[in-house]
């Protein structure tokens, strides 16, 4: 079968990781200028689309207790296939770890996380004392060629609409462990012990109406993931570099936040995460990108850190933070994607 056009390796010349580029990127992130960010991303084969859009609305939280979130108004696009290609061969790693028997798929994500602070972009994503520790929310579009898969991603078949929870756990593990934390610089040796799917609980609830359409609802708990925490202690594990991508990821998620007052915490210790997701799919005949029929699956949702709740949180903190995230993605659905859903 001919490789679909949209799933072929991109041909842009690679972006050099220079001090000038890092300053340009940092300025774009601090000023939140989409045009400046787009210029900084030139030469990095990253930017995809969701529902045909390249400039995307980000889900936003701004709360007196939990503070504000921040997101990048573009889709990160990654081909998941057993081929070495940008960014940093991460699609190949995910294919081998989670989808070795599956045909290739195209992953697009628009995410938000706790807002990094100041010109140094100090992050809450890597701060174990923050409710935003290892937490992100937003939405995915996952494309598969219909003739190759025979079903939409995340569903057992297109006719019954029965949810395939195994797909959802695999893409969640892929996103946290590789698309987020490995790209951030977490060593793979710290990741692989937490790639197992066992122990994760998934409950499929009744469909929820969002706007004029209905969505499947999935509740996920006890999903063991690696964290991006860096202790900074002499002799403890440190971040690695993935070319220019690690700096980009640290600007987006926020730079490491060591906590020397917590010497019991080692770099990259694992945490259990929970999530609620809204999911739907559609079939696109003669997709303009591939020339073939394609299933597109959309997942919108939020996540919380069960380890943080048990260690630092007060009663109900995670429930409230997750509720704020879900309200944010519901707004994005109703305002920007009202035609999605069943």
Buried (B, 14 or more C-beta within 10 A) or exposed (E): EEBBEBBBEEEEEEBEBEEEBBEBBBBBBBEEEBEBBBEBBEBBBBBBBBBEBEEBBBBBBEEEEBBEBBBBBBBBBBBBBEBEBBBBEBBBBBBEBBBEEBBBBBBBBBBBBBBBBEEEBBBBBBBBBBBBBBBBBBBBBBBBBBEBBEBBBBBBEBEEBEBBBBBBBBBBBBBBBBBBBBBBBBBBEBBEEBBEBEEBEBEBEEBBEBBEBBBBBBBBBEBBBBBBBBBEBEEEBBBBEBBBBBBBBBBBBBBBBBBEEEEEBEBBBBBBBBBBBBBBBBEBEEBEBBEBEBBBBBBBBBBBBBBBBEBBBEEEBBEBBBBBBBEBBBBBBEEBBEEBBE
